[in-house]
Amino acid sequence: MTREEINAVGSSDNFKEIKNKMTKKRIIKVGKTEMTVEDILKQYNPYQHDVNDPSKRPDKILSEDGEEIHDAVNNTIRRTVDHAIVKVNRLPIPIQKRIVLIASTFLVGERINIESDAESEIDNKLEQLVRKVWKDNKLDYRSKEVAKLMKSETHCAELWYDFENADYWKGTIISESKKKLGVKVLAESKGDKLYPIFDEYDDLVAFGRGYDVTGEDGKKIEHFDIYTETKIIYGEKNEQEWTSKTIDNPFGAIPVIYYSQDAPEWADVQPLIDRKENRLSDFADTNDYFGDPALVAEGTVDNLPSKGEIGKTFQVTNGGQVKYLTWDSAPQSIKMEFDMLEQEINAGTHTPNISFDSMKNILGNTSGIALKLLFMDAQIKATDQQEAFGMLIQRRLNLLIKMVVSLAKGHFANHTLSLYPIFKPYMPVNDVEYNNLLLSAYNGGMISKKTMVSKSTLVQDAEREMEEMDLEAKQ
């Protein structure tokens, strides 16, 4: 689809034609398998895993008594009496959620810092307004949310918009503006259908969003909105007809940040996850059969003690014996397979094993370099992914600058501001070692007191801490 086709949207008939061209279902290729986002969400939700599907993990049928009857409609054989069915264990494991959580934490880090090249006073004022929008829209938290959605659903988006708020900019250079900027995170798990349109240069030229709105009568009304650089088109389906309303885009840029990746974070190890869940469920079935001891009697047992009797005795004759049949231990090969699957799943997704059992051996006074080496694999992966994710955060900053400028009515016409995201990798630290290092650097004249305080893991608000230190020094 070309820019000309998108920009030609006008009448409702033309809108329907453009909508139909835009609404192509997202197909994700994993090896030779083609999947939709719906398929991926089933893998992400442990309650929808294959191990819970009776058609893929059937219950055990112990009896097939009864008369066979041929069902001509469904071309199946059924019996006049129910089978004796034993329910098998179904034990899903939320491994996909763990992989996504750890990967997104290492990717986004503690927070995304903003670096500025502002030199003029006008650039400094514009930067303050952009930082205000960033803070008030809680983008430090939303960045983690979109990272998790991107890694689990393979795509999501931020939709930016303005709305009436007379007092939001009070006390700033654009206090006359009555509009506030807001953002909504879009994802298929939230009920949105996302349809980005790219040109031959991989530039986003249009974005479509499909969603339903519940009317006053309780019925759902289908909506489809289209965003371009010049226009915003709101479409609504009444009965079987589409109507649309077009407004000018006041921002001069598509107010959407589209995040995507080729496959879900766990795609390469999904067969291993399936295997582990099935083997664990099989192992639970085996335990149900052999985990509890069974009484085996040989010869003649004249009397059996009651269930609650204390000091139980068995009286046997004719050389009888009474003993318990127990399963002493699970086969070693099963344990080896569980360990191997865990290891390969973690290695295949660059996910560190941070369970208590694996970490308890290193708890205590572990050096900083040891912690870095322990999490190096996850850090390498996060650094690699920051290239693509960082460009999208950069586009977010560029969009915020344009949107604030559009609200400013000429105040920033000659600005030259550019802002850049700086990722601070997530890394556990040895607090004692790290803070002693900062103190040594300060005493050695390598860093200032302000730098030491601001970087300390013991300090939450560096400015306030410095003020408190100054007051204490004066007393």
N, C-alpha and C positions, 0 to 999 in steps of 0.2 A: 504494500500500500504506500502510495506516495504522499508527500506533503500536500500536493494539489488536491488529491482526493479527500484528504482530511479537511482541508480548508474549504472544500466545496459543500460541506454539510450545511443545509439550510432548511428546506422543507421537511415535513415529517416523513414523506416517502423516501427522500434522499437519506434521512437519518436512519431509517430502518435498513436501507441498503448498506450504508457504512457500518452500522452495528453488526450486521451479519458477516461482513468481511473481517471485522476486528475480533469476533468471538471464536477464536480457534482454541480448542482445549490444549492445555499445556501437557506435553508428552516428555517424560524423562526416560532416557535410555541408560540402563545399568547393564553393561555387558550386552547380551543379546535380548534382554528383556525390556519391554516398553511398559512404563508405569505412568499413572496419573497421580495428581496430588492426593486424590482420595485413597489410592493404594498406599501412598507413603504415610498418610495420617493413620491408617490401620496398623502399619508397622510401628508407629510412634506410640500408639495407645496399647498398653499391654493387655487390656481386656479384649482387644480385637486381633490378637496374634493367632497364627495358624494353630497353635497348640490348643486353643479354645474352640476350634471349629470341629464339630463331630464328624463332618464329612472328610476331614483330613487326619483327624485322630479319633477314630471311632471307638465307641464303648465295646466291651467284650460281650459276646453272645454265648451263653453257656448251654442253651437248650433251643432246639428247633422242632419241638413237638407241635402237632396239629396238622390239619389238612391243608395242602397247598391249593391256592386259588389263583388263577391267572387274571390279572387286572388288564383288560383289553384297552382301556383308555390310556393308562400310563405305561402299558407294556412291561409290567413288573409282576413278580411273584410275591404273594403275601400268604400268611397263615391265619387259620381261624382262631388261634390262641396266641397271646403275647409271648415273645421270647423271654427267657430269663436273662436279664441284662445286668452286668456288673459295671458300674460307672468307673471309668479310669481316672487317674489323677491328671489334672491340667494345671500346670504351674508356669505361668508366664513370668518373665523376668524383665523389668524395665531398663534393660541395658541401653537402649537407644536414648532414653531420657538422660541417663548418666553421661553418655558420650557427648550429647549436645550441651548439657550444663557445663561440663568441664571445658569443652572446646570454646564455648562462648565466653566463659570467664577469662580464659587465657587470652582470647582475641581482644576483648574490649579492655581488659585490665581493670584497674581501680576506677579510673575516670579518664576521659579524653580531654587533654589540655588544649588550649587554643593559643597559637602563636600569632603575633601580629607584626605587620611591617608599617604600622601607622607612624607617620612623621609629622603631619600637619595637625592643627587643632581640630579642624573639621573631621579628619579621619579618626582622631581620638574620640570625638563625641559620637560618631557613627558606630565605632567599635563598642562603646559603652551600651548603646541601644541594642546592638546585636547580642551582646552578652546577657542583657536583661531578658530578651526573648528566649535565649537558650536556657537560662536559669528558670524562668517562670513556666516554661513548658517541660521542665524536668527532663531535659534531653540526656543528661548523664544516665538516667535510669532507662529511658526509652532506647538508648543505644544498645544496652544489654538485651532488651526485649526484642528488637528487630534482629539482632544477631542470633538469638535462639530460634526465632521464627524462620529466618533464612536457612539455618542449618537443619531444621526439622522439616519444613514444608517446601524448601528449595526456592521460595520467593515470598516477598511481602513488600509493603510500600508504606511510605509516610505521605499523607495528604495534608497539605497546608492550606489554610483558608483565613479569611478575616471576618470579624463580626463586631457589632456595635459594643463599645465600652468607652463612655465619655471621659472617664477619669484615669485611664490606664497610663497615658503619657504625661500626666500632670507633673510639672516641675522639670520637664526635659525640654530640649530645643524644639520638639515637635508636639508641644502640649495642645496645639489646636486640632490634632488628629483625633478622631472619635472612633478609630478602629483598633482592635487588638488582634494579634496573630495567634492562631491556634493550630494544633496538629492532631490528626487521627491516624492511628496505625491500622493498616488494612491487611487482612490475611484471610485465606480461605477457611481457616478454623474459626474465624470471627464472622463468617457469613458473607464474605466478599469474593467476587470473581475478578481476577486481575488480568488485564489484557494490554500489555505494553506493545507499542509499535515502533520499530527501529528502521532507520533508512539504511542505505547501502554502506554508510560510513559508521554504522552502529551507534548513531545518535538517536536519542529518544525524541520522536517527532509527535507522538500522541500517546495518550494513556486512557484506557477505558476501564470503568468500574461498574460491575453489575451487582445489585443487591436488592433485597426485598424490604418493604416498609409495611408494617401492619396498620391498616386503616381503622377508623372509628368503629366500623362494623365487624372488626376482627379478621377481615380478609387481608391476605398479603397482596401488596401491589408491587409489581416488578418495576425496577428503575435501572437506568443505564446512563451514566454520565461520561462525557468525553472531554478531555483536557488537552488543549494545544497551546502554543506560545501566544496566540492571538485571541482565542475564543475558549469559552467554557459552555458546553451544551448539556442541558439537563433533559433526559428523556424519561417518559413515564408511559406505561402500558395500561390503557383503560379498555376493559373487555379484550378485544383482539387488535385494537389499534394503538399505534405508537404516536405520541405527540412529543414535541421537543420545544425547549425554550433556550435561546442563545443569548449570551451576554459577552461583552468584551472582557478579555483577561486583563485585569488591572496591573498585573505584576510583570508582564513582558517575558515570562518564562513559565514553563510547565510547572505548576506547584506540586509536583510529585517527585519523591525520591524512591526509585525502584531498586530493591535489593534482590539479588538472585545468585544462585550457584547451580552447577550442572546436576548435582545429585545430592541426596541427603547424606548427612555426615557419616552414617553407618553403612552406606551402600555396599562397600567392599567386603564387609564381614557379616552381612545378613544371613548367608547360609550357615555360618558358624553359630550365630545366635539361635537360629531355628534348631540346629543340632543340639545345642546345650539345653534348650528348653525341653525338647523331646527326651533327651537322655535323663534329665533331672526328673521329669514326670514318670519315665519308666522306672527309675530308681525308687521313686516313692511307691509305685505299684508293687515292686519287689519287697520293699519294707513292709507293706501291708500284709503280704503273704508270709514273710519269714521273720519279720522283726520281733514279734511276740513269741515267747517259747510255747511249744506244744507238748502235751503230756503223751508219752508213748508207753503202753503197758504190754508186757509179754507174759504169756501164761494166763493164770486166773487171778483176778483181783476180787477179793471177797467183799470188801467194803471201801467206799471212797469218802474222805472227809468232806464236810460241808464247806462252802465258800469262805465263811468268816471264822472257821474254827481255828483256835490257837493251839500250837503244838501238834500239827497235823501228822497222822500216821497212816500208812497204807498196809493192809494185811493181804498178803499174796500166798498162793499155794501152787503146787505143781511146778516148782522152779520158776515162778513168775518174777518179773522185774518191772520196775517203774522208773522211767528216766525222762528227762526233758530233751526235746529236739530243738536245738537253737542254731541260728546262723551266726557263727563266730565272728565273721568279718566280711565286708564287701570285697569283691575281687579287686586286686590292686590295679588292674587295667582300667576299671571305671574311674578310680581316683586320678590316674594318670591322664585320662581323657579330659576330665573336668579341668585339671590344671593346664593342660595344653590348650584347650579352648579359651580359657580365661586369658592366657598369655597371648595367643594369636589375635584375639579380639582387641586387646589393648594395644598390641604392636601395630595391627593393621589400621587403627584409627589414631595412633600417636596419643593415646589416652593413658596418663599415669595411674597406677593403682594406688589410690589414696585411702583405701579402707583401713579401719583400725588395726586389723590383723597384720597388714603389710607395713604399716607405719609405726607400730609400737616398738619395733626394734631400733628405730632411729630417734625416738622421742628423747628429749633431753638437750644437752649442749651440743647440737649439731652445727658445724661451721657453715658460714654463708656459701662458701664455694661448694660444699657437699650438697646443699640444697639446690644450688643452680645446676649441678650435674644431674641430680635426681630428676629434675623437671626439664632438662634440656630438650628432650624429644618434643614435649608439648610446646615449649617456647619456639622451637624451630618452625613447627607447624603454624603457630599464631603469627610469627613474623612473616611467613610466606603469605598467609591469608590477608594480612594487613594491607598488602598492595592493592587488592581489589576493593576491600571494604573501606580502606582509607580514601580511595577516590570518591566513593559515594558520600562519605562524611564531608569531604571537601566540597562536593556538589551541594550538600545541605547548607554549608556555610555561605557558599556563593548565592544560593537561593535566598537565604535570610537577609543578606546584604541588599539584594534587589528588592525584596518585599518591604524592608524598612525604608529604603529610598523611595519606593512608590508611595508610601504613606506620608513621607516628609514634605511633599508638595514643593520641591525645588531646593530645599535646604542643603542637600548633599549633591547638587548637580555636578560639582567639580571634584568629587572625592576620588582618591586613588587607593582606597583601602583594599587590602587583601588579607585574609585570615587563613590559617593552616592548622589542621588537626595534628596533635602530637600524642601518640599512644604511649601510655605508661604500662609496661607489661606487668601482669600479675605475677608476684613471686613471694612465697613465704620467706620470711627473714628470721635470723637469730637476733632478737631485739637487743640483747646485752652486747653482742659483738658489734652490731651495726651502730648503736648509739655511742659505744666506746670509740669506734672509728671516727665518728663525727666529732667527738670531743677532742680526740688526738689531732685531727685536722685543724680544728679551731685553735687549739693551744700552739700548734706549729705554725700558725699564720697563713694556712693554705686557704681557709674559707672564712667568711665573716660570721659574726654572731647571729645575724638574721638568717643566713643560709643554714647554719647549724640547727637553729630552732625550727625553721620551716620544714626541714627534711627529717626531723626527729619523729620516730614512730610513737612517741609519748605525747605529742602535741597535736591537738585538733585544729585550733585557730592560732596561727603563728603571730598575727598582728596583735591579738589580745594578749597572748603569752608575753610578747615583748613589752607591752604596756605594763603588765603585772610585774615583770622583772625590773623595769625602771622604777616603779613605785617602791618596790622592796629595797632597791639600792639607795633610795633617798631617805629611808626611815632610819 
